[in-house]
């Protein structure tokens, strides 16, 4: 495969992804699902014609991590803090936390019954299936009313963060005891301090850079800080969320010292450019991540009855817990929030991180793909029917 062929493929994928995005905005059919199907289609073509390929699996975690950072950052840059939104933020946080824990606990218990593996290992394997994907949820709700949209943005982002925290907690603690929770509290305190310092420092840097290229530098610093924190098993996705929220709401801080040393005349103009850059970068990374995942998925695993059985059980659990929670605690009703629980990028990243010694036969990539596919389709159906009902109401 020569240079020009590779360039044709790359540019064509970007063009198709752009068209898929337009289709998604008009129909609420997730563009991510179309990207996955594109990857599967490419895999079928390559297999049928025996075309040469390279090992794309090795770059998938890197692409996914960058995509996660950019998507969460882009979503946070759209959130404007208002005092009357505190209740919404608390509600979305509790929804993400309770549904994550309940789903992982119940799915892990069912896997434990079916496989006889130790419960903690089953619980660890269940976490990737219990996290709402902000990479799919946030772009899919752009046309919803403000309160429902903000609820989804906050909930899916909190779910990503809490899912990573829970996954790391289970991974590094072979035995869960008092000291485990002490270290968890220390981790949270460290992240809060780092987030505060990092937000102030980055805003100070942005206001004083005169070089025409500065926003890719800001994104590079953000990715660097996230990656360094992850090497130390810190939940640095909180920093990404905090920075986006801080930058979009810094002009609400009225302290004279802050306004003198951190605010500057071109602040809003720079923020708009940063938002555009992060959105376009997220679009690009998301495109290649999901196409590659669709390309490397093993299709014969989907014909396995065991995969289908596990998939149906997992889907039943996550929608049952979602429905019960929303019915009991969400005053705005079940729809369309019941259906906006897609699994995607963060689920793939966490699943690929599970060590080989903790792997469970039958809980594999095919099962993950099936759950991602099903939750995306159900979300699409739920959003389309809700839109139609809203129009006729």
Buried (B, 14 or more C-beta within 10 A) or exposed (E): EEEEEEEEEEEEBBEBBEEBBEBBBEEBBBBBBBBBBBBBEBBEEEEEEEEEEEEBEEEBBEBBBBBBBBBBBBBBBBBEEEEEBEEBBEBBBBBBBBBBBBBBBBBBBBBBEBBEBEBBBBBBBBBBBBBBBBBBBBBBBEEBEEEBBBBBBBBBBBBBBBBBBBBBBBBEBEEEEEEBEEBBEEBBEBBEEBBEEBBBEBBEEBBEEEEEEBBEEBBEBBBEBBBEBBEEBBBBBBBBBBBBBBBBBBEEEEEEEEEEEBEEEEBEEBBEEBBEBBBEBBBBBBBBBBBBBBBBBEEEBBEBEBBBEBBEBBBEBBBEBBEEBBEEEBEEEEBBBBBBBBBBBBBBBBBBBBEEEBBBEBBBBBBBBBBBBBBBBBBBBBBBBBBEEEEEE
